[in-house]
Amino acid sequence: MDVRQYVLSAGRAVLDMMEREWQPLSAAELELRLDQAVEEALESELLGELEPQPPPTVYVQLLQVKPSPGPPARPTAAAPTGPTGEQQEAADREAVQYISELLQSSKSMARLAGRARLSLSHTVLLSLSLLSQRVSYRSVSRRFQLEKGNIHRIFFSFCERIGALQEEQIRWPVGEEAAEALSPLSSLVVKSGRDDGRCIPQVLGVLGQTQIPIRLPVGKQDLERGRPAEKRMKNAHPDCWLNLELVCSCRGQFLHCRVSKGSDVDGGRRLRDHLQQNPELMPPGSCLVARTGYPLTAQILTPYTGGRGPKQEIFNQTLEEHCRVLDRAVGSLKARFKRLTYLDIGNYDRARTVVLTACVLHNVFVKMGQELQGESEAEEVLAAAEDGEEDEEGVQRRDAVADLLWTSVNSGST
């Protein structure tokens, strides 16, 4: 190899290094880099002004900021209507401390980006405020006296760290955890004690999905603007929302969470295949339930469609009672984290990270016992758009369960 080849090789290496460092940066991200350079100058002032303030007070101040126009506010875990001020402050303090300790004990011990040595508790506080209320970055920056771009960096760095805890906080139950998560399919069978020697399954969880509206990327927005308003609403671009597929336990915890683009229509097929390939994930005599449109298998029971008799109606009503558990969990998720009502984010990866963060924190609050006070509006989880596939084993199991339920109802009425 002559000198020219060495020079060319070195030049390509330098170009590759520069591209990896600078090419992915957009104008907004370059602005954030500049904000980070200013952090050291603000450091002493921030420590002097923020540290003396107790976290709950700052949190209450943030929640009192008037949100941007949107749906009427619903009670959240951060601002329930029932507890007194002292009880609420204690709950806020406990939540901030718990999440801070969760981040400190996580495997990724990297410093949260853009913090400017902001205390971890204030970082958690700031991020929870952005998630739980539809407040602007500008209003939060005024509260914390930080640059707007720096608030942006802090929030997404927090979401990345919390999203990395998905496998730890949203996990499929096995062993004793699976046994504790099981719930009876129907109280009728439990009360009557009749099984007739057949296997009536217990419910491990409820499968369903909801949609999270997001802002379209710039190029796709331009295409949508040229269409009449009625057509835009009727035939919305599939990428203007995210599909959030969930499996929820009877206690309202998420056991499975998958976020995909609106154009990615899966209908639970990936989960079905995963369960069939790993049968040990389903305890013996258990099942998942779902609404119409999802695949009917031995592991996933779905309602009858088409012409139905009394026996099929009872079976469908039984499944619907379980599906309402997921409805309430999704309603609680969106009531607690109001930013999910509309994510003003055009980047799919970042929008996905924010949704995963909300789901992880939902489980954290459920484990802490900080559930929403009062009745939250249950949001009906969407059924799949197309009819679900049915396999023979699933059809036979559904018919057997429907027969048993019908027998229990008739024996109880005589």
Residue pairs with C-beta under 8 A, 6 or more apart in sequence:
25 33
28 149
28 152
31 149
32 114
32 149
32 150
32 152
32 153
34 149
35 114
35 147
35 149
35 150
35 153
36 113
36 114
36 150
36 153
38 147
38 150
39 114
39 116
39 117
39 150
40 116
42 116
42 146
43 116
43 117
45 145
46 116
46 117
46 118
46 145
46 146
47 117
49 145
50 58
50 118
50 119
50 122
50 144
50 145
51 119
54 93
55 92
55 93
55 96
55 121
55 122
55 125
56 88
56 89
56 92
56 93
57 89
58 122
58 125
58 143
58 144
59 78
59 92
59 96
59 125
59 128
59 129
60 88
60 89
60 92
61 143
62 125
62 126
62 129
62 133
62 135
62 140
62 143
63 78
63 79
63 129
63 132
63 133
65 133
65 135
65 139
65 140
65 143
67 73
67 133
67 134
67 135
67 338
68 134
68 135
68 136
70 134
70 338
70 341
70 342
71 338
71 341
73 338
74 335
74 338
74 376
74 377
75 81
75 335
75 372
75 373
75 374
75 376
76 132
76 335
76 336
76 337
76 338
76 372
77 91
77 95
77 132
77 336
77 365
77 370
77 371
77 372
78 92
78 95
78 128
78 132
78 336
79 88
79 132
80 88
80 372
80 373
80 374
81 373
81 374
82 373
82 374
83 91
83 373
91 370
94 368
94 370
95 128
95 365
95 368
95 370
96 121
96 124
96 125
96 128
97 121
98 364
98 368
99 124
99 128
99 162
99 361
99 364
100 120
100 121
100 124
102 165
102 364
103 112
103 120
103 124
103 161
103 162
104 120
106 161
106 164
106 165
106 168
107 164
108 161
108 164
112 120
112 123
112 154
112 157
112 158
112 161
113 153
113 154
113 156
113 157
114 150
114 152
114 153
114 154
114 157
115 123
115 154
115 157
116 146
116 150
118 126
118 144
118 146
118 154
122 144
123 154
123 158
124 158
126 140
126 144
126 151
126 154
126 155
126 158
127 154
127 155
127 158
127 159
128 361
129 135
129 140
130 137
130 140
130 151
130 155
130 339
131 337
131 338
131 339
131 354
131 357
131 358
131 361
132 336
132 337
132 338
132 339
133 338
133 339
134 338
134 339
134 341
134 342
137 148
137 151
137 152
137 155
138 148
140 151
141 147
141 148
141 150
141 151
144 151
146 154
156 350
156 353
156 354
158 357
159 350
159 353
159 354
159 356
159 357
160 353
162 356
162 357
162 360
162 361
163 353
163 356
163 357
163 360
165 360
166 257
166 356
166 359
166 360
169 360
169 363
169 364
170 254
170 255
170 256
170 257
170 359
170 360
170 363
171 255
172 255
172 256
172 281
173 180
173 181
173 204
173 249
173 255
174 280
174 281
178 204
178 283
178 286
179 283
181 204
181 205
181 249
181 250
181 251
181 255
182 202
182 203
182 204
182 283
182 286
183 202
183 203
183 249
183 250
183 322
184 190
184 202
184 203
185 200
185 201
185 202
185 203
185 287
185 289
185 318
185 322
185 401
186 200
186 318
186 405
186 408
188 405
188 408
188 409
188 412
189 195
189 200
189 404
189 405
189 408
191 412
192 408
192 411
192 412
194 404
194 407
194 408
194 411
195 404
196 404
196 407
198 400
198 404
199 285
199 400
200 285
200 401
200 404
201 285
201 286
201 287
201 301
201 397
201 401
202 283
202 285
202 286
202 287
203 250
203 286
203 287
203 288
203 289
203 322
204 249
204 255
204 282
204 283
204 286
204 287
204 288
205 247
205 248
205 249
205 250
205 255
205 256
205 288
206 247
206 248
206 288
206 289
206 290
206 322
206 323
206 325
206 326
207 245
207 246
207 247
207 256
207 268
207 271
207 288
207 289
207 290
207 294
207 300
207 326
208 245
208 246
208 248
208 290
208 291
208 323
208 326
208 330
208 381
208 382
208 383
209 243
209 244
209 245
209 246
209 381
209 382
209 384
210 244
210 246
210 330
210 334
210 379
210 381
210 382
211 241
211 242
211 243
211 244
211 262
211 382
212 241
212 242
212 244
212 340
212 343
212 351
212 355
213 240
213 241
213 341
213 342
213 343
214 239
214 240
214 241
214 242
214 342
214 343
214 344
214 345
214 346
214 348
214 351
215 221
215 240
215 342
215 343
215 344
215 345
215 346
216 224
216 237
216 239
216 240
216 346
217 239
217 346
217 347
218 346
220 237
220 239
221 346
223 237
224 232
224 237
224 240
237 262
238 261
238 262
238 263
239 261
239 262
239 263
239 348
240 262
241 262
242 259
242 260
242 261
242 262
242 343
242 348
242 351
242 352
242 355
243 259
243 260
243 261
243 262
243 264
243 265
243 266
244 257
244 258
244 259
244 355
244 359
245 256
245 257
245 258
245 259
245 260
245 266
245 268
245 271
246 254
246 256
246 257
246 258
246 326
246 329
246 330
246 359
246 381
247 254
247 255
247 256
247 257
247 271
247 288
248 254
248 255
248 325
248 326
248 329
249 255
250 322
250 325
251 366
252 325
252 328
252 329
252 332
252 366
252 371
253 363
253 366
253 367
254 329
254 359
254 362
254 363
256 271
257 356
257 359
258 266
258 270
258 271
259 352
259 355
259 356
260 266
261 348
265 384
265 385
265 386
267 293
267 294
267 295
267 384
267 385
267 386
267 388
268 290
268 294
268 295
268 300
268 384
268 388
269 295
269 389
272 295
272 297
272 299
272 300
274 281
275 281
275 282
275 288
275 297
275 299
275 300
276 297
276 299
282 288
282 299
287 298
287 299
287 300
287 301
287 397
288 299
288 300
288 301
289 300
289 301
289 302
289 319
289 322
289 323
290 300
290 301
290 302
290 319
290 323
290 388
291 302
291 303
291 319
291 320
291 323
291 381
291 383
291 384
292 302
292 303
292 305
292 383
292 384
292 387
292 388
293 302
293 383
293 384
293 385
293 386
293 387
293 388
294 300
294 302
294 383
294 384
294 388
295 302
295 388
295 389
295 390
295 391
295 394
296 302
296 388
296 389
296 390
296 391
296 394
296 395
296 398
297 391
297 393
297 394
298 391
298 393
298 394
298 397
300 394
301 319
301 394
301 397
301 398
301 401
302 319
302 388
302 398
303 315
303 316
303 319
303 320
304 312
304 315
304 316
304 398
304 402
305 387
308 316
310 406
311 402
311 403
311 405
311 406
312 402
314 402
314 405
314 406
314 409
315 398
315 401
315 402
315 405
315 406
318 405
323 381
324 378
326 381
327 378
327 379
327 380
327 381
328 376
328 378
329 362
330 378
330 379
330 381
331 376
331 377
331 378
331 379
332 362
332 371
332 372
332 376
333 340
333 358
333 359
333 362
334 340
334 341
334 379
335 372
335 376
335 377
336 358
336 362
336 365
336 372
337 358
337 361
337 362
339 354
339 358
340 354
340 355
340 358
343 351
343 354
343 355
345 351
345 354
365 371
